């Protein structure tokens, strides 16, 4: 018998009758839509769900809140799907906060700090405030250098007295106007200078802002509350992760 690449079909009817052999491509099995997964700022789950609320059964959905890590997560299955969608939102400090290195203890040389202030012009309420801060830093640096020059030939006690004086005469505070969390409105807060006059590399400044610490906490609570209220109104379970 001659062999071919075409497979043979053998029918073995178990009862008399007429049989029809159908050929062609079989219909592919129905595939359910793939599970969706997105991550973005804190309100991403709400923005995802709002236009398609009718597609979800609230009793089959969960909204998880991890306040300690500034995260929320929506887990829900569309009525026509079998797999659950997972949409995550988070609060992240803005890039500007990180560039100023606020409340980190990072030491800045005066020249470095002046360059930073020049570069970060958009985060000041006005150009006048930015220019005033640059002038203040330059004048402060000149005064400090003069004090140390005068004390260079004096005894240790005199030099120590100058160090204490310098550390107690930080430049005046200034205000910033910038988003504290990525994707959220700008806030205005005051920034204070700290002075490290005992650094081996010369006098250094660092930036602290108690007002910013309060704002970060208050706004986090406010923004998370907004999301919880929405999902509570939607009717799904709200779970707090500890």
Secondary structure, 3 states (H helix, E strand, C coil): CCCCCCCCCCCCCCCCCCCCCCCCCCCCCCCCCCCCEEEEECCHHHHHHHCCHHHEEEEEEEEEEEHHHCEEEEEEEECCCCCCEEEEEECCECHHHHHHCCCCCCCECHHHHHHHHHHCHHHCCCHHHHHHHHHHHHHHHHHHHHHHHHHCCCCHHHHHHHHHHHHCCCCCCEEEEEECECCCCEEEEEEEEEEECCCCCCCEEEEECHHHHHHHHHHHHHHHHHHHHHHHHHCCEEEECC
